[in-house]
């Protein structure tokens, strides 16, 4: 996963590539970015379904290698309509990797280490992302097209690494087919608790996602913080997570229900947005405090959301459950920035921050209501088997 995230350098620079290298308009750049989001939604859903049918290993290998080859192809094309089609196809394969990887973590993790395993995966994601973005800036200063060539090459390396280094799951397709013939396997949309949980998570993640899309623009335009300082401040997020999340999770994961920590994290997120509306002149200090409070909330929330998703599934429907969660992120990427900037432009940033805080407090209340119906099979039984997910 660290290698995979190290290679994720082209999409963050997609807007600049379209406007600066291809000399297209901002609207066309926005269209390309939106198409990447649409492809990611389709990829999440399909990747989750395929994971349950053929296994997480083939899906990760194929999505990495095919996606990587398509990224390299993308760098050779300048025809705009073709680029639009490729944007959907590339993001389809790239995003199909996520539910498969989510399922792989649950498979490889030892009993009793699920939450810490996902936290470790997030740690590697953050380290890889930080390294990839740092390299991307240097590569983009040389040649934008190199971003796509490097990302494509790294993605192919990831697929080959999984093929040769990670153990195979023997007889998965045959075993799955036999199980499906004997049992009625619950689908995510038949699990009422999970549907409510994912709807809340989608609203929650969409609000949280704006911290990395709209807030940096606010720092620049309203608080007049320069780009270098913004990069350092936003970078605190990954640094704090890398230093403290694994330690924190190890100490708290078995003390309370995962839903309790999700509620606490949602409250921290809401407070971080409220800090942005305080009319103080110490803008750099307030920006740092905002990111620190937000990051504390993130360390509480995201590992335990993974735990809840896994606790509702088993090895025969985990891909679909994972797809539901990754779809929340895809939706946030498409809808979040667009709606956030629209509200900021029409009503002003303060109304946006207050609205986001209000929505996050509502999410915390919703998670609290939902927590009364939640039992944690991971703490009670084998993490790979949830009796509620298999019906004779």
Residue pairs with C-beta under 8 A, 6 or more apart in sequence:
1 101
1 121
1 124
1 125
1 128
2 124
2 125
2 127
2 128
3 128
3 154
3 157
3 158
3 161
4 64
4 97
4 101
4 128
4 154
4 155
4 158
5 124
5 125
5 126
5 127
5 128
5 129
5 132
6 128
6 129
6 131
6 132
6 135
6 154
7 132
7 150
7 151
7 153
7 154
7 155
7 157
7 158
8 128
8 129
8 132
8 151
9 132
9 133
9 135
9 136
9 139
9 147
9 150
9 151
10 17
10 71
10 74
10 136
10 147
10 148
10 151
11 33
11 36
11 91
12 133
12 136
13 136
13 140
13 144
13 147
14 29
14 32
14 33
14 36
15 26
15 29
15 30
15 32
15 33
16 140
16 144
17 140
17 144
17 147
18 24
18 28
18 29
18 32
19 25
19 26
19 29
20 144
21 144
21 145
22 78
22 80
22 83
24 80
28 80
31 84
32 83
32 84
32 87
34 334
34 338
35 84
35 87
35 88
35 91
36 87
36 88
36 90
36 91
37 91
37 330
37 333
37 334
38 88
38 91
38 334
39 87
39 88
39 89
39 90
39 91
39 92
39 94
39 95
40 91
40 92
40 94
40 95
40 330
40 333
40 334
41 95
41 327
41 330
41 331
41 334
42 88
42 92
42 95
43 63
43 91
43 92
43 93
43 94
43 95
43 96
43 98
43 330
44 95
44 96
44 98
44 99
44 323
44 326
44 327
44 329
44 330
45 323
45 327
46 92
46 96
47 59
47 63
47 95
47 96
47 97
47 98
47 99
47 100
47 319
47 323
47 326
48 99
48 319
48 320
48 321
48 322
48 323
48 324
48 326
49 319
49 320
49 323
50 58
50 59
50 96
50 100
50 319
51 59
51 99
51 100
51 103
51 318
51 319
51 320
51 322
51 323
52 176
52 316
52 317
52 318
52 319
52 320
53 173
53 176
53 319
54 172
54 173
55 169
55 172
55 173
55 176
56 100
56 101
56 103
56 104
56 107
56 169
56 319
57 100
57 104
57 162
57 166
57 168
57 169
57 172
59 96
59 97
59 99
59 100
59 319
60 97
60 100
60 101
60 104
60 158
60 159
60 162
61 159
61 162
61 163
62 93
62 159
63 93
63 94
63 96
63 97
63 100
63 159
64 97
64 155
64 156
64 158
64 159
64 162
65 155
65 156
65 159
65 160
66 93
67 90
67 93
67 94
67 97
67 152
67 155
68 151
68 152
68 153
68 154
68 155
68 156
68 157
68 158
68 159
69 152
69 156
70 86
70 89
70 90
70 93
70 152
71 90
71 148
71 149
71 151
71 152
71 155
72 148
72 149
72 152
72 153
73 86
73 152
74 83
74 86
74 87
74 90
74 148
74 152
75 145
75 146
75 147
75 148
75 149
75 152
76 145
77 83
77 86
94 155
95 326
95 330
98 322
98 326
98 329
99 319
99 320
99 322
99 323
99 325
99 326
100 319
100 322
101 121
102 306
102 309
102 318
102 322
102 325
102 326
103 318
103 319
103 322
104 166
105 117
105 118
105 121
106 114
106 117
106 310
106 315
106 318
106 383
106 384
107 169
107 315
107 384
108 117
108 166
109 117
109 383
111 382
111 383
112 383
114 306
114 307
114 310
114 378
114 383
115 249
115 253
115 258
115 303
115 304
115 306
115 307
115 378
116 246
116 249
116 250
116 253
116 303
118 303
118 306
118 307
118 310
119 245
119 246
119 249
119 303
120 246
122 241
122 245
122 302
122 303
123 241
123 242
123 245
123 246
126 237
126 238
126 241
126 242
127 238
127 242
129 238
130 235
130 238
130 239
135 150
136 147
139 146
139 147
139 150
140 146
140 147
176 316
179 185
179 316
180 316
183 316
183 390
183 391
183 392
184 391
184 392
185 314
185 316
185 317
185 389
185 390
185 391
186 317
186 388
186 389
186 390
186 391
187 317
187 320
188 194
188 195
188 198
188 312
188 313
188 317
188 320
188 321
188 323
188 324
189 195
191 312
191 389
193 312
193 370
193 373
193 374
194 309
194 312
194 321
194 324
196 366
196 370
197 308
197 312
197 370
198 324
198 325
198 327
198 328
200 363
200 366
200 367
200 370
201 305
201 325
201 328
202 327
202 328
202 331
202 332
203 359
203 363
204 266
204 269
204 301
204 360
204 363
205 328
205 329
205 331
205 332
206 328
206 331
206 332
206 335
206 336
206 339
207 269
207 273
207 336
207 356
207 359
207 360
207 363
208 269
208 294
208 298
208 301
208 332
208 360
209 329
209 332
209 333
209 336
209 337
210 336
210 337
210 340
210 352
210 356
211 272
211 291
211 294
212 234
212 237
213 336
213 337
213 340
214 337
214 340
214 341
214 344
214 352
215 276
215 290
216 230
216 234
217 341
218 276
218 344
218 349
219 225
219 230
219 233
219 283
219 287
220 226
220 227
220 230
222 349
223 283
223 284
223 286
223 287
224 283
225 233
225 283
225 284
225 287
229 284
230 287
233 284
233 287
233 288
233 291
234 291
236 288
236 291
236 292
236 295
237 291
237 294
237 295
237 298
240 292
240 295
240 296
240 299
241 295
241 298
241 299
244 299
245 299
245 303
248 299
249 299
249 303
252 261
253 303
253 304
253 307
254 379
257 371
257 374
257 376
258 304
258 305
258 307
258 308
258 311
258 374
258 376
259 304
259 308
259 367
259 368
259 370
259 371
259 374
260 371
261 300
261 301
261 304
262 300
262 301
262 304
262 305
262 308
262 367
263 364
263 367
263 368
263 371
264 297
264 300
265 296
265 297
265 298
265 299
265 300
265 301
265 302
265 304
266 297
266 301
266 360
266 361
266 363
266 364
266 367
267 297
267 360
267 361
267 364
268 293
268 294
268 296
268 297
268 300
269 294
269 297
269 298
269 301
269 360
270 356
270 357
270 358
270 360
270 361
270 364
271 293
271 297
271 357
272 290
272 291
272 293
272 294
272 297
273 353
273 354
273 356
273 357
273 360
274 353
274 354
274 357
275 286
275 289
275 290
275 293
276 286
276 290
276 349
276 353
277 349
277 350
277 353
277 354
278 286
280 286
305 325
306 325
307 376
307 378
308 374
309 321
309 322
309 324
309 325
310 318
310 321
310 378
310 383
311 376
311 377
311 378
311 383
311 386
312 321
312 386
312 388
312 389
313 320
313 321
313 322
313 386
313 389
314 384
314 385
314 386
314 389
314 390
315 384
316 390
317 389
340 352
343 351
343 352
343 355
344 352
377 383
377 385
377 386
377 387
377 388
381 387
